[in-house]
Amino acid sequence: MINALEPLGTQMVEDMIGFWVMWHLYGGFDGLVEFGMHKSTIWRKVARFRKMTGHHPDVFVMPGISIDPKAYWESSDIKVGRPPIKP
């Protein structure tokens, strides 16, 4: 049986995982600002991430998943969004 809040919870988890990945691929706060994300949006997402995981995106570890920004940016010419100024 599906709980009425399950779709919202699923969407929030997807958003937070995506935010965590982007945080690392773009080099954290400054990189996301350079990417075009508004500062207040970043602070709001960091606060929500901390509330959900108990950790800042810099120190959160997701077992089984590792992110290698250098390998990602060197892997091909086709990327989503522009690369960070300082990878």
N, C-alpha and C positions, 0 to 999 in steps of 0.2 A: 504494500500500500504506500502510495506517495504522499508524503507530508506536504502541506500547503507551502511551507517555506523551503522545500528542497530545491526547486528551480532557482530561487534567489541565492541559496547557499552555494549551489553549483557555479553560478555566475560569479560570485565573489571569490571562490577558490580559483577559478580560471583567471580572473583579473589579477589576483595576487601572485599567482605563478608567473603570469606574463610580465607583471611589473618587476618581479625578482629577476627574471631572465634579462629584461631590458636594462635594469639597474647595473647588472654585471657587464653586459655587452657594450653599454655606452659609458661606463666608467663612473657610475654613481650620479649624485645630484647634479654636478656641473655638466656632465655629459648629457643628461636628460634635458637640461635647460638648453644646451646647444642644439639638441635634436628638435627642440621646439615645444617641449612640454612646459606649461606655466608653473612657476615656482610654488604657488599655493596648491596646485594639483599634486605636485611631487610630495610636499609636506603632508597633505591629507592621506596620500597613499602610503607613505612611510608610517604614519600614525596607525592606519588601519592594519598594515602589515604587522606592526609590533603588537597590536591588540590581538590579532589572530594567531601569531606564532610565538609571541613572547621575546622576539629577537629583532634586531635591526637587520635590514637586507644585507649589509656588509658581512655580518657574522653568521647569518642563518645558513645551515647546511641541510640540503635535502638528500637523504641517503639514496644512493644509486644514481644521482644526477650530478655531473660536474660541468662547469662552464669554462671554456677556453676562448676568451674574447679574441686573442691574437689569431688563433687557428680559424675562428669564424670569419674574421674580417679578411684573412688571406685566402680563404677557400674558393671564392668565385667572384665574378663581377656583378652577379645579381643578388641584391640585398633588399630588405624591406627598410625603407628610410635611408637617409644619408649616413655615412660612417661618422664616428666621432672625430673631432679635430685632433684629439690626443688619445689614440687607442690604448 
